Amino acid sequence: MKLTKIIDELNATVVVEPKDETEVEGVYIGDLLSLVMAKAQENDIWITIQTHINIVAVATLVNLSAIVIAEGMDVDEDTIKKAKEENIPILKSELSAYEIACKLCRLGV
């Protein structure tokens, strides 16, 4: 599914714009970075409450489609800058990780 459709359906705030028509193939939810590195799959969208710069490194390493920040957490400026450099889209939602995942499941992701 196209990330742009997910953005619309979640009514998410775009913190870092996608540079292209990014495809999303799955979802991973987690806040422990080492577990995300071990378990998330390429082209997953990652739901987390973490906002520090290291989330961009993890997303780049795994080749994730995007990061969704749940619970309306504020994203650090350093994180935004690095995400732009690495072409990692960051979205933000006031919804909980569970609510976001349920919506993504209903969309067929």
C-alpha positions in Angstrom: 0.0 0.0 0.0 1.2 3.5 -0.8 2.4 5.6 2.2 0.4 8.5 0.9 -2.8 6.6 1.3 -1.9 5.6 4.9 -1.1 9.2 5.7 -4.6 10.2 4.5 -6.4 7.3 6.2 -4.6 7.9 9.6 -5.1 11.6 9.3 -1.5 11.7 10.4 0.7 14.8 10.7 3.6 14.6 8.4 6.8 15.6 10.2 9.2 14.5 7.5 7.7 14.2 4.0 8.2 11.1 1.9 10.4 11.7 -1.1 8.7 9.3 -3.4 5.7 6.9 -3.6 6.9 4.7 -0.8 5.3 1.3 -0.5 4.4 -0.2 2.9 4.3 -4.0 3.2 3.8 -4.6 6.9 3.8 -3.1 10.4 6.1 -3.3 13.3 5.3 -1.9 16.8 8.0 -1.5 19.4 10.1 0.8 21.4 13.1 -1.3 22.1 15.5 -0.4 19.3 17.5 -3.6 19.4 14.2 -5.6 19.1 13.1 -3.5 16.1 16.5 -4.1 14.4 16.1 -7.8 14.9 12.4 -8.3 14.1 11.1 -5.5 11.8 11.1 -6.3 8.1 12.2 -4.2 5.1 9.3 -1.9 3.9 7.5 -2.1 7.3 6.0 1.0 8.8 7.2 1.3 12.4 5.0 2.5 15.2 6.8 3.8 18.3 6.8 6.5 21.0 10.5 6.9 20.7 11.6 10.3 19.1 15.3 10.5 19.6 17.8 10.5 16.7 18.6 6.8 17.0 15.2 5.8 15.5 16.4 7.2 12.2 19.5 5.0 12.3 17.3 1.9 13.0 14.9 2.8 10.2 17.7 3.2 7.8 19.4 0.0 8.8 16.3 -2.1 8.4 15.1 -0.1 5.3 11.7 0.7 6.9 9.1 2.6 4.8 8.3 5.2 7.6 8.2 5.8 11.3 4.9 6.7 13.0 5.2 8.4 16.3 2.2 7.5 18.5 0.6 9.3 21.4 1.3 12.8 20.0 4.9 12.7 21.2 7.1 15.6 20.1 9.9 14.7 17.7 13.4 16.1 18.5 14.8 18.6 16.0 17.9 16.5 15.5 15.7 13.5 14.6 13.8 15.5 12.0 17.1 16.8 10.5 18.6 13.3 10.3 15.4 11.8 8.9 15.4 14.4 6.1 19.1 13.6 5.3 18.3 9.8 5.3 15.0 10.1 3.4 13.0 8.5 6.3 9.4 9.7 6.4 8.2 10.5 9.9 4.5 10.7 10.7 2.8 11.7 14.0 -0.5 10.7 15.4 -2.4 11.5 18.6 -3.7 7.9 18.5 -2.2 5.1 20.6 0.1 2.5 18.9 -2.8 0.0 19.3 -5.3 2.3 17.6 -2.9 3.0 14.8 -2.2 -0.7 14.3 -6.0 -1.4 14.2 -6.5 1.2 11.5 -3.6 -0.2 9.5 -5.0 -3.7 9.8 -8.4 -2.5 8.6 -6.6 -1.0 5.6 -5.1 -4.4 4.8 -1.5 -3.6 5.8 
